[in-house]
Amino acid sequence: MHKILVTYTRPDDVEAFDNYFRDVHAPIVRKIPGLKKLVVNRITGNAMGGDPSFYLVVGLQFGSREDFEAAMRSEENAAAGKDAVEFCRATGSEFEVMIAHEE
C-alpha cells in the first residue's frame, strides 16, 4: 500500500487549526482521486516524556502505485498542498510530507 504521511507541529491557534482542518482542509484532501483512506491521528503525548514534536500525523492511503502516482499529478492534490501551506501559515503550524510504502 502506498501512503503519504503528513506531520503537523502544534499550531499557535489550536482552535482555528482544528476547525479549518476538519471543515475545509480534510474535505479538500478527500477529493484526491484514488484516495482509499484518510487517517487523522491527534498526538496526545510523548511516550518518552516531554512535549510531543507533532500535533497531528495524517495518513493518506492509496491502493496501488498507479493510483498513488495519478493522485500526485492531480489538480486536487495540488489544491490540497496549496491549502495546507496557507492554513498552516495562518494558524502558526508547520508541516512535512513524506512518501511511505507499507510492507
C-alpha positions as a printed NumPy array, in Angstrom:
array([[  0.   ,   0.   ,   0.   ],
       [  1.326,   3.428,  -0.938],
       [  0.919,   6.272,   1.536],
       [  1.553,   9.901,   2.153],
       [  2.285,  10.752,   5.778],
       [  1.928,  14.362,   6.861],
       [  3.152,  15.646,  10.217],
       [  1.88 ,  18.942,  11.619],
       [  3.514,  20.803,  14.506],
       [  1.365,  22.19 ,  17.307],
       [ -0.252,  25.345,  15.932],
       [ -0.23 ,  28.692,  17.711],
       [ -4.018,  28.834,  17.291],
       [ -5.216,  25.301,  18.045],
       [ -8.933,  26.077,  17.754],
       [ -8.563,  27.772,  14.349],
       [ -6.337,  24.916,  13.124],
       [ -8.758,  22.208,  14.265],
       [-11.801,  23.934,  12.819],
       [-10.119,  24.646,   9.483],
       [ -8.612,  21.171,   9.184],
       [-11.945,  19.464,   9.909],
       [-14.273,  21.77 ,   7.974],
       [-12.14 ,  22.839,   4.994],
       [ -8.836,  21.011,   4.541],
       [ -9.924,  17.4  ,   5.103],
       [-12.807,  17.743,   2.598],
       [-10.31 ,  19.078,   0.015],
       [ -7.968,  16.129,   0.672],
       [-10.839,  13.626,   0.372],
       [-11.331,  14.781,  -3.238],
       [ -7.882,  13.47 ,  -4.289],
       [ -8.554,  10.74 ,  -6.87 ],
       [ -7.621,   7.209,  -5.861],
       [ -7.575,   8.001,  -2.14 ],
       [ -8.688,   4.865,  -0.283],
       [ -8.497,   6.154,   3.279],
       [ -7.658,   9.297,   5.202],
       [ -6.43 ,   8.656,   8.766],
       [ -6.055,  11.573,  11.179],
       [ -4.068,  10.889,  14.352],
       [ -4.127,  13.544,  17.067],
       [ -0.98 ,  13.253,  19.157],
       [ -1.821,  13.257,  22.875],
       [  1.58 ,  12.703,  24.428],
       [  5.175,  11.578,  24.105],
       [  5.789,   8.036,  25.368],
       [  9.355,   9.025,  26.281],
       [  8.207,  12.056,  28.281],
       [  8.22 ,  15.73 ,  27.491],
       [  6.2  ,  17.516,  24.885],
       [  5.463,  15.719,  21.611],
       [  7.093,  17.102,  18.474],
       [  3.886,  16.829,  16.469],
       [  0.242,  17.779,  16.873],
       [ -1.238,  15.677,  14.06 ],
       [  0.042,  12.82 ,  11.941],
       [ -2.153,  12.27 ,   8.907],
       [ -2.045,   9.29 ,   6.56 ],
       [ -3.386,   9.181,   3.019],
       [ -3.637,   5.626,   1.736],
       [ -3.721,   4.545,  -1.906],
       [ -4.416,   1.021,  -3.17 ],
       [ -1.723,   0.831,  -5.824],
       [  1.377,   2.548,  -7.134],
       [ -0.603,   3.637, -10.19 ],
       [ -3.348,   5.21 ,  -8.039],
       [ -0.693,   6.953,  -5.942],
       [  1.17 ,   8.336,  -8.968],
       [ -2.044,   9.559, -10.601],
       [ -3.099,  11.21 ,  -7.353],
       [  0.22 ,  13.044,  -7.048],
       [ -0.271,  14.514, -10.528],
       [ -3.872,  15.578,  -9.91 ],
       [ -5.244,  19.093,  -9.607],
       [ -6.948,  18.009,  -6.384],
       [ -3.589,  17.105,  -4.834],
       [ -2.119,  20.436,  -5.903],
       [ -5.102,  22.206,  -4.335],
       [ -4.644,  20.283,  -1.08 ],
       [ -0.948,  21.189,  -0.946],
       [ -1.628,  24.856,  -1.589],
       [ -4.34 ,  24.882,   1.063],
       [ -2.022,  23.227,   3.625],
       [  0.61 ,  25.925,   3.116],
       [ -1.942,  28.7  ,   3.534],
       [ -3.803,  27.374,   6.571],
       [ -0.606,  26.355,   8.375],
       [  0.812,  29.826,   7.83 ],
       [ -2.413,  31.37 ,   9.153],
       [ -2.574,  29.163,  12.281],
       [  1.14 ,  29.001,  13.144],
       [  1.817,  25.367,  12.295],
       [  4.428,  23.735,  10.064],
       [  4.09 ,  20.506,   8.147],
       [  6.202,  17.888,   6.42 ],
       [  5.034,  15.47 ,   3.732],
       [  6.619,  12.022,   3.413],
       [  6.077,   9.144,   0.98 ],
       [  5.811,   5.685,   2.502],
       [  5.124,   2.128,   1.398],
       [  3.572,  -0.304,   3.842],
       [  5.461,  -3.582,   3.924]])
